[in-house]
Amino acid sequence: MSSEKVYKNFLAGEWVESAGGDAFENINPAETNDRIGNFPRSNSEDVAAAVAAAKSAYPGWRRTPPPKRAEILFRAGQLLAGRKDALARDMTREMGKPLEEARGDVQEAIDMTFYMAGEGRRLFGQTTTSELSSKFCMSVRSPVGVCGLITPWNFPMAIPAWKMMPALICGNTVVIKPAEDTPLSAFNLVRVLEEAGLPPGVVNCVSGFGPEAGAPLAQHPDVPVISFTGSAEVGREVAHAGAERFKHVCLEMGGKNVIMVMEDANLDLAIDGAIWGGFGTTGQRCTASSRIVIHKDIYGEFAQRFVERARKLKVGNGIYPETQVGPLINEAQLMTVERYIEIGTREGARLLCGGRRLTGGEYDRGWFFSPTIFSDCTPTMRISKEEIFGPVVSLIPCSGLDEAIEIGNSVVYGLSSSIYTRNINNAFKAMQEMETGIFYVNAPTIGAETHLPFGGTKQTGNGHREAATAALDFYSEWKSIYIDYSDKLQRAQIDS
Ligand code: NAD
């Protein structure tokens, strides 16, 4: 079973060991005796070397015309597309998500790579008027410098691509510190960029643990841009480190996303959506539909049919085509989910199904948990408010749209929300009133596309967005340019 390999960091175009020679193991969460490989356990010395490489590559890359940068990204996109299946298999092995979902994750990286390559011939600024005659005004984008990228394990290739591709097309260089649970997919992405012809030092990759490798990257004085996706606790630390040096900091953090099911909803559709949104990726999506607020007139029927469907979900190793729900990422996550089952039960919620670790046979070799539904939840219970990041869904009854919206907005997060209704007025009202950065009608809370801004309000983020042209705003600085061809001093706001 085991084919353990030794992986290295990527610094200045070379694959090198960590300075201290330390390593950590990457293991398969569905089959914990399947050891995928040893990755460098990097420290601040490795991070400093990676930042130095990115800093010295920056002037050359910044001056490379964006369409030329784009040619490399297009080649990378083609390479990714050509090896999509192998990349997805590596991802399922290290992260656990079913192969079909892993293919989707790689596809998202492909989409983002092509999308940002297209920006090489756009990166549009503005030309505009001047209040003075014989004066020309425009704004252009400039790169910022070395970008430090810190990523989580749940989208092992998509999230690194969301951050890298816009950073690169804008002319920045990059140091990425991928999640310690899923370094292989980030390494695979970096290898593709190397093969596509990216000059040495433009992308550097150091694997390792958060405090040892992530923190030094966030704190490094030569890294003016930090993009972080992960938990709110770590996001706060990254923000503090950034504030010390006035860095650009983009934070994408947790969610407690709600599906609102109204009395006129197509119930078949709503249940399909709740199953996919609640249990897809084993509930380990920042956009997972972990709360379902249901109109009291259909609450009983919805709950009964939803439970029937959840019970039939096939939990197992994601490499098998029949698997619908993979394992949790690691033992710590499994213990967190178990703790929330206790919390929910103590709070008085009714456990309708699941609620336990799966054991016996192949289940004993991985971190498997049964799809879980709590009913009779109130909006103030901890299981209705806190991000669990597992296959646990809370059902909350409501008496109408206004109450559904109030419950939906009552959490500290603001990532994604959705409504199932056939009433167009209610759909538009919810669209207007929900405080989330993403909103769906007649679809669950997951399913973002790369050409729309991605991110959330309140404690989900800090006001930035990933993907789409919104990402370009984060990875570039606006430069406003005034060209006076009047041959005389003209004073804005004073001369007419
Ligand atoms: P995490 O915060 O534990 O780790 C995220 C990354 O930060 C990892 O690479 C980790 O090594 C690094 N890190 C840890 N401590 C650090 C420190 N002190 N300084 C710098 N870096 C450090 O999060 P996770 O468990 O990997 O991911 C799960 C979380 O991510 C969930 O809360 C989920 O909602 C969130 N998430 C959000 C989005 C979004 O776009 N909003 C997307 C995916 C995941």
Boltz pocket constraint, residues with backbone or C-beta under 6 A from the ligand:
constraints:
  - pocket:
      binder: B
      contacts: [[A, 150], [A, 151], [A, 152], [A, 153], [A, 154], [A, 155], [A, 177], [A, 178], [A, 179], [A, 180], [A, 208], [A, 209], [A, 210], [A, 211], [A, 213], [A, 214], [A, 215], [A, 216], [A, 218], [A, 229], [A, 230], [A, 231], [A, 232], [A, 234], [A, 235], [A, 237], [A, 238], [A, 252], [A, 253], [A, 254], [A, 255], [A, 285], [A, 286], [A, 387], [A, 389], [A, 415], [A, 455], [A, 456], [A, 460]]
      max_distance: 6.0
